[in-house]
Amino acid sequence: MIPLPYLILQMVSAAMLGKKMILKKRGKTYFLAQSPCINKNRKPTMAQEKHMNKFSAAVSYAKEVIADPESKNRYRATKNRSKFNNAVRDYMRRPEVREIDASAYND
């Protein structure tokens, strides 16, 4: 929950400064900073394009997982992440093989 003084300061700073300053939070400390300058005509690089496409696919995957009750139960929500966010995270990360059990393998 955002503290009331933070909201009031944000509204006042936006009104007085014409959106030239923003209120940021780092840890438990709030501070004013200059608004970022974003070029609206910029074009993403190939790497950015690739990442955006992968993220779009991850969101589609997460939506499918959450829609299916059986698949949804494979994920658990934590204090900081929902099941949806964990599904996106799962898609974005490479699988990691920690151990291979070959004891039942026969030539």
Backbone as CSV, one residue per row, in Angstrom:
resi,resn,N_x,N_y,N_z,CA_x,CA_y,CA_z,C_x,C_y,C_z
1,MET,0.837,-1.179,0.000,0.000,0.000,0.000,0.885,1.246,0.000
2,ILE,0.558,2.194,-0.833,1.337,3.429,-0.943,0.908,4.392,0.157
3,PRO,1.864,4.924,0.936,1.508,5.857,2.013,0.858,7.129,1.477
4,LEU,-0.064,7.678,2.241,-0.789,8.885,1.845,0.150,10.064,1.574
5,PRO,1.170,10.316,2.414,2.075,11.442,2.114,2.751,11.288,0.748
6,TYR,3.057,10.065,0.382,3.668,9.803,-0.928,2.714,10.212,-2.045
7,LEU,1.446,9.816,-1.941,0.463,10.157,-2.977,0.256,11.663,-3.083
8,ILE,0.162,12.322,-1.935,-0.039,13.780,-1.934,1.163,14.472,-2.563
9,LEU,2.366,14.056,-2.166,3.580,14.661,-2.715,3.681,14.416,-4.220
10,GLN,3.270,13.249,-4.657,3.312,12.934,-6.088,2.348,13.829,-6.866
11,MET,1.142,14.016,-6.357,0.159,14.858,-7.048,0.614,16.316,-7.085
12,VAL,1.125,16.798,-5.964,1.587,18.183,-5.891,2.783,18.397,-6.807
13,SER,3.732,17.452,-6.794,4.919,17.613,-7.636,4.547,17.573,-9.113
14,ALA,3.603,16.709,-9.485,3.177,16.626,-10.883,2.477,17.903,-11.311
15,ALA,1.646,18.457,-10.433,0.907,19.674,-10.763,1.828,20.885,-10.829
16,MET,2.730,21.022,-9.871,3.599,22.195,-9.803,4.731,22.165,-10.827
17,LEU,5.253,21.005,-11.069,6.437,20.908,-11.915,6.110,20.485,-13.346
18,GLY,4.869,20.316,-13.653,4.486,19.951,-15.021,5.073,18.625,-15.459
19,LYS,5.095,17.647,-14.572,5.600,16.302,-14.863,7.096,16.291,-15.174
20,LYS,7.849,17.310,-14.779,9.284,17.324,-15.026,10.050,16.592,-13.942
21,MET,9.389,16.342,-12.834,10.000,15.608,-11.727,9.078,14.456,-11.364
22,ILE,9.661,13.374,-10.913,8.871,12.232,-10.453,9.331,11.842,-9.058
23,LEU,8.470,11.169,-8.356,8.788,10.704,-7.020,9.170,9.240,-7.117
24,LYS,10.354,8.880,-6.608,10.833,7.507,-6.659,10.980,6.963,-5.252
25,LYS,10.983,5.638,-5.170,11.162,4.977,-3.886,12.305,3.978,-4.026
26,ARG,13.252,4.053,-3.134,14.345,3.095,-3.072,14.400,2.589,-1.644
27,GLY,14.024,1.318,-1.465,13.909,0.788,-0.110,12.737,1.458,0.583
28,LYS,13.001,2.102,1.718,11.947,2.813,2.441,12.063,4.320,2.278
29,THR,12.978,4.770,1.405,13.229,6.194,1.217,12.590,6.682,-0.073
30,TYR,11.915,7.821,0.000,11.317,8.460,-1.167,12.157,9.664,-1.544
31,PHE,12.297,9.929,-2.860,13.042,11.100,-3.301,12.534,11.579,-4.648
32,LEU,12.764,12.857,-4.946,12.376,13.434,-6.232,13.503,13.217,-7.232
33,ALA,13.141,12.929,-8.460,14.130,12.735,-9.514,13.596,13.351,-10.803
34,GLN,14.498,13.614,-11.712,14.102,14.165,-13.000,13.377,13.090,-13.810
35,SER,12.310,13.472,-14.502,11.574,12.526,-15.337,12.457,12.008,-16.452
36,PRO,12.313,10.738,-16.805,13.111,10.208,-17.902,12.685,10.827,-19.231
37,CYS,13.625,11.011,-20.102,13.366,11.557,-21.436,13.277,10.375,-22.401
38,ILE,12.105,10.120,-22.938,11.908,8.965,-23.803,11.576,9.429,-25.213
39,ASN,12.340,8.965,-26.177,12.115,9.281,-27.576,11.006,8.359,-28.091
40,LYS,9.875,8.912,-28.441,8.733,8.118,-28.882,8.915,7.562,-30.289
41,ASN,9.877,8.079,-31.039,10.112,7.622,-32.403,11.220,6.580,-32.500
42,ARG,11.761,6.148,-31.373,12.874,5.209,-31.406,12.402,3.841,-31.880
43,LYS,13.307,3.120,-32.493,13.005,1.776,-32.963,13.828,0.792,-32.151
44,PRO,13.210,-0.310,-31.718,13.955,-1.280,-30.915,15.041,-1.979,-31.730
45,THR,16.120,-2.357,-31.053,17.189,-3.108,-31.708,16.701,-4.533,-31.951
46,MET,17.506,-5.304,-32.692,17.143,-6.703,-32.965,17.014,-7.494,-31.660
47,ALA,17.945,-7.259,-30.726,17.916,-7.976,-29.446,16.665,-7.596,-28.654
48,GLN,16.296,-6.314,-28.668,15.095,-5.872,-27.964,13.847,-6.477,-28.594
49,GLU,13.806,-6.503,-29.917,12.689,-7.098,-30.657,12.541,-8.562,-30.280
50,LYS,13.672,-9.279,-30.247,13.674,-10.700,-29.907,13.144,-10.908,-28.487
51,HIS,13.607,-10.069,-27.563,13.172,-10.186,-26.168,11.683,-9.866,-26.031
52,MET,11.207,-8.849,-26.727,9.783,-8.490,-26.671,8.920,-9.628,-27.201
53,ASN,9.372,-10.274,-28.279,8.624,-11.402,-28.835,8.591,-12.573,-27.857
54,LYS,9.743,-12.832,-27.209,9.801,-13.923,-26.233,8.890,-13.621,-25.046
55,PHE,8.880,-12.368,-24.615,8.025,-11.988,-23.485,6.549,-12.117,-23.859
56,SER,6.190,-11.736,-25.081,4.800,-11.898,-25.540,4.399,-13.368,-25.536
57,ALA,5.310,-14.230,-25.969,5.041,-15.666,-25.954,4.909,-16.169,-24.516
58,ALA,5.711,-15.630,-23.607,5.645,-16.022,-22.198,4.297,-15.630,-21.590
59,VAL,3.803,-14.463,-21.934,2.502,-14.010,-21.421,1.396,-14.904,-21.971
60,SER,1.477,-15.260,-23.245,0.478,-16.164,-23.841,0.496,-17.518,-23.135
61,TYR,1.712,-18.031,-22.869,1.869,-19.300,-22.158,1.230,-19.207,-20.773
62,ALA,1.515,-18.126,-20.057,0.988,-17.955,-18.699,-0.539,-17.879,-18.707
63,LYS,-1.118,-17.212,-19.702,-2.576,-17.128,-19.801,-3.187,-18.516,-20.008
64,GLU,-2.532,-19.341,-20.843,-3.012,-20.709,-21.072,-2.919,-21.532,-19.793
65,VAL,-1.811,-21.388,-19.076,-1.615,-22.135,-17.832,-2.670,-21.768,-16.808
66,ILE,-2.919,-20.497,-16.639,-3.878,-20.031,-15.630,-5.309,-20.431,-16.009
67,ALA,-5.596,-20.532,-17.294,-6.941,-20.908,-17.742,-7.244,-22.385,-17.473
68,ASP,-6.214,-23.222,-17.428,-6.389,-24.654,-17.204,-6.155,-24.968,-15.723
69,PRO,-7.195,-25.391,-14.990,-7.050,-25.628,-13.547,-5.961,-26.645,-13.186
70,GLU,-5.807,-27.687,-13.996,-4.786,-28.706,-13.705,-3.376,-28.134,-13.848
71,SER,-3.152,-27.372,-14.902,-1.843,-26.746,-15.101,-1.587,-25.660,-14.056
72,LYS,-2.638,-24.952,-13.696,-2.509,-23.857,-12.729,-2.017,-24.368,-11.379
73,ASN,-2.407,-25.597,-11.016,-2.012,-26.164,-9.729,-0.527,-26.506,-9.658
74,ARG,0.159,-26.562,-10.809,1.608,-26.822,-10.789,2.379,-25.628,-10.255
75,TYR,1.775,-24.458,-10.312,2.433,-23.234,-9.848,1.857,-22.828,-8.500
76,ARG,2.689,-22.186,-7.705,2.191,-21.692,-6.424,2.479,-20.202,-6.322
77,ALA,1.568,-19.513,-5.707,1.743,-18.082,-5.486,2.623,-17.891,-4.256
78,THR,3.450,-16.874,-4.288,4.278,-16.536,-3.130,3.876,-15.146,-2.662
79,LYS,4.556,-14.672,-1.663,4.237,-13.347,-1.127,4.451,-12.262,-2.186
80,ASN,5.487,-12.427,-3.008,5.854,-11.395,-3.983,5.442,-11.703,-5.415
81,ARG,5.025,-12.940,-5.695,4.704,-13.305,-7.075,3.420,-14.114,-7.158
82,SER,2.609,-13.791,-8.153,1.377,-14.556,-8.393,1.709,-15.807,-9.203
83,LYS,0.734,-16.682,-9.354,0.926,-17.878,-10.178,1.208,-17.469,-11.624
84,PHE,0.524,-16.430,-12.083,0.733,-15.921,-13.441,2.186,-15.469,-13.619
85,ASN,2.696,-14.680,-12.667,4.077,-14.194,-12.760,5.076,-15.341,-12.724
86,ASN,4.792,-16.365,-11.921,5.689,-17.522,-11.873,5.674,-18.292,-13.188
87,ALA,4.526,-18.349,-13.851,4.450,-19.021,-15.150,5.247,-18.242,-16.206
88,VAL,5.147,-16.919,-16.176,5.938,-16.089,-17.108,7.426,-16.305,-16.836
89,ARG,7.795,-16.283,-15.573,9.194,-16.480,-15.171,9.693,-17.849,-15.626
90,ASP,8.861,-18.872,-15.466,9.218,-20.225,-15.877,9.482,-20.290,-17.378
91,TYR,8.663,-19.621,-18.153,8.837,-19.621,-19.612,10.120,-18.881,-20.023
92,MET,10.413,-17.793,-19.341,11.553,-16.947,-19.725,12.909,-17.566,-19.376
93,ARG,12.939,-18.439,-18.372,14.201,-19.044,-17.954,14.447,-20.363,-18.658
94,ARG,15.733,-20.654,-18.896,16.090,-21.944,-19.471,15.913,-23.023,-18.418
95,PRO,15.518,-24.221,-18.839,15.416,-25.302,-17.860,16.809,-25.660,-17.340
96,GLU,16.868,-26.029,-16.092,18.140,-26.372,-15.464,18.076,-27.820,-14.994
97,VAL,18.988,-28.663,-15.501,19.054,-30.058,-15.090,19.986,-30.132,-13.894
98,ARG,19.442,-30.516,-12.759,20.250,-30.560,-11.533,20.820,-31.950,-11.281
99,GLU,20.091,-32.971,-11.697,20.545,-34.329,-11.429,19.897,-35.280,-12.426
100,ILE,20.646,-36.287,-12.848,20.112,-37.329,-13.731,20.288,-38.649,-13.017
101,ASP,19.183,-39.345,-12.841,19.232,-40.642,-12.168,19.238,-41.731,-13.239
102,ALA,20.385,-42.345,-13.455,20.526,-43.390,-14.465,20.594,-44.781,-13.832
103,SER,20.179,-44.909,-12.588,20.278,-46.195,-11.889,19.373,-47.269,-12.516
104,ALA,18.279,-46.899,-13.111,17.353,-47.867,-13.712,17.659,-48.119,-15.186
105,TYR,18.713,-47.497,-15.699,19.070,-47.630,-17.108,19.821,-48.941,-17.344
106,ASN,19.424,-49.679,-18.375,20.088,-50.940,-18.745,20.575,-50.852,-20.169
107,ASP,21.790,-51.358,-20.424,22.342,-51.379,-21.805,21.599,-52.316,-22.686
